[in-house]
Amino acid sequence: MKTLIKYGLLIIVFALSLFLYHHQLGSIPFLILSFYFIYEAYRECTKDNGRGQNPHVEEGKTP
């Protein structure tokens, strides 16, 4: 369901950017879309991927 929402959002932004491009305001949706992509990249980089971090490294000690 989240994927469907993401694709729907991208389609809406694309249609909005075409509309605004014809009114010479095409950079506005791309600026907003860049913030969205930065958010998605940050979320992807910080999510817990379950690789099992070493607790000694987190405490600052060497194993």
N, C-alpha and C positions, 0 to 999 in steps of 0.2 A: 504494500500500500504506500509506503514511503517513496518508493521508486516512481510510482505513478504520480505522486504529488510533485516530485522533483522534475519529471519530464513535463508535466502540465505547467509548472512555473516557468520552465525554459521556453515553452511554446508561447506563453503569454508575453514574456519579456521580448521574444523575437517579434511578435506581432506589434507590440508597443513600440519597439525600436524602429520598425518600418514606418509606423505612423508618424513618430516624432522626427524621423530622418527627412520625411517630406516637408516638415515644417522647420527644418534646419536646427533641430534640437537632438540630433542623433547620439550625442556623447552622453547624455544623461542616463539612459538605460544601461549603457556599457559601464558607467561608473558604479551604478547600483549592482549590476551583475558581477563586477569585480569584487565588491564587498562580499557577495554571496559565495563566490569561489574561494576567497580567502577564509571565510568561515568554514566551508566544507573541508579545505585542506588542513586547517587547524584541528578540526574535529577528527579527521582521519589520523593525523600525527599523534594526537594525545589520547586516543582511545586505548583501553586496556586490551592488548592482543593476546594475553595469557602466555607469554613466553617464559614466565617464571624468573623474575628478577632475582639477583643474588642479594640476600638481606645484608650481607657483610659490606657490600659495596654501597648500599644505601646509607649505612651508618658511618661510612667514611673509613672503614677498616679494610686492610688488604687480607685476602684469604690465606 
